[in-house]
Amino acid sequence: MNSNQTDKIRPNSWIASVPMYQPGKPIEETARELGFTDIAEIVKVASNENEFGPAPSAIKAMKDNAELMHRYPDGGCFYLKERLSKHLEVTPEHLILGNGSNELIEFLGHCYLNSDTNLVMSEYAFVVYRLTAALFQSQAIVVPAKDYGHDLEKMLEAITPETRMVAICNPNNPTGTLLSSDEINHFLDRLPSHVLAVFDEAYIEFVDKSLQSDLISRIKAGAKNILLLRTFSKAYGLAGLRVGYAVAHPELIELLNHVRQPFNVNAMAQAAAIAALDDQDFIQMLKEANRSGLEFFYQNIPTGIEYIPSSANFIMVKTGDATKHFIELQKKKIIIRPMAGYGLPEWIRITIGTEEQNRRVLAALAELS
Ligand SMILES: *Cc1c(COP(=O)(O)O)cnc(C)c1O
């Protein structure tokens, strides 16, 4: 036997053609490539991270828990579920934690997607849904956007008997658009009973309460066709720890637990997330900083450059040749995300950062060729 003949070990036929997610480059990598030595000078506003860092309470919790890391985590996330259930006013049985909300999207794939089923999503929406469909040999039915946001009417029309899930990102990444609760209620009232509505609310903390759709009340009232996805990666500033959660009917949560690895959320993440939830003043501060940062962008984006008003912590701006501008901005030590991969080659997405970062980005936008 020749052990070098690895081509004899045949992978599942569809795996090699599953597209891979293209993340924003780490700061260190950009610095290396461009020969910059001082990483602190680089403004990375490419991944919608929280530029203010984790809440001080979360940093303290991480330090306090460092010496316990020889232990496996609590796979059931008992204390984090308890803390979250208070925060959201649901029971712990309504919750499941994931290694980032991305892992929960994969759980949904395990449960509902295969070559006989499909998922409905919007154009210009978070690509992970498309990748997950491919991973499970399922079809992603991509519905054209309306004013860069979700066209819920067309999404309803696109549903087939084989549809298992419809994914709605609200606010949407990368466009920053928000659906009103009237639009969502009207949609849910007509959603066929064989389809699960997955609401990805990764940026919900940046939205005023009065503009949020109250999907948790529907779930508490017994709806089994709604699942909310949220994360600690954005407003809570814990992207590096990987922790997200789903809120849904306990029967649905129980199903998802069947595909969960025993220790999917690490112990540091659990400790930090609990502490971060305790610091709602920090979230409030961030929300206000984000609001004024967005206003600053609206007022100072050079005239003639189009942008989409945003409900999240980023803004999409039409600079023209985004791929070229990505490189131009990089030379000024600014990393943004060009949107060609989303079918928007003229647009870039910029995370709202600190005042100083916002100023630097706007000054650089004014100098684009
Ligand atoms: C950033 C983001 C997430 C978060 O993913 P995590 O795995 O929790 O870091 C989820 N959905 C959308 C739409 C996002 O933009």
The ligand as a Tripos MOL2 file, in Angstrom:
@<TRIPOS>MOLECULE
LIG
   15    15     1     0     0
SMALL
NO_CHARGES

@<TRIPOS>ATOM
      1 C1        -21.0300   39.8130   12.8280 C.3       1 LIG1
      2 C2        -22.2630   39.0750   12.4910 C.ar      1 LIG1
      3 C3        -22.6040   37.9260   13.1870 C.ar      1 LIG1
      4 C4        -21.7930   37.5100   14.3630 C.3       1 LIG1
      5 O1        -21.1630   36.3510   14.2220 O.3       1 LIG1
      6 P1        -20.4340   35.7080   15.5030 P.3       1 LIG1
      7 O2        -20.2030   34.3330   15.0230 O.co2     1 LIG1
      8 O3        -21.3980   35.7780   16.6300 O.co2     1 LIG1
      9 O4        -19.1970   36.5030   15.7400 O.co2     1 LIG1
     10 C5        -23.7680   37.2690   12.8700 C.ar      1 LIG1
     11 N1        -24.5800   37.7370   11.9190 N.ar      1 LIG1
     12 C6        -24.2930   38.8580   11.2360 C.ar      1 LIG1
     13 C7        -25.2440   39.3640   10.2300 C.3       1 LIG1
     14 C8        -23.1190   39.5480   11.4970 C.ar      1 LIG1
     15 O5        -22.8220   40.6490   10.8170 O.3       1 LIG1
@<TRIPOS>BOND
     1     1     2 1
     2     2     3 ar
     3     2    14 ar
     4     3     4 1
     5     3    10 ar
     6     4     5 1
     7     5     6 1
     8     6     7 2
     9     6     8 1
    10     6     9 1
    11    10    11 ar
    12    11    12 ar
    13    12    13 1
    14    12    14 ar
    15    14    15 1
@<TRIPOS>SUBSTRUCTURE
     1 LIG1         1 GROUP 0 **** ****
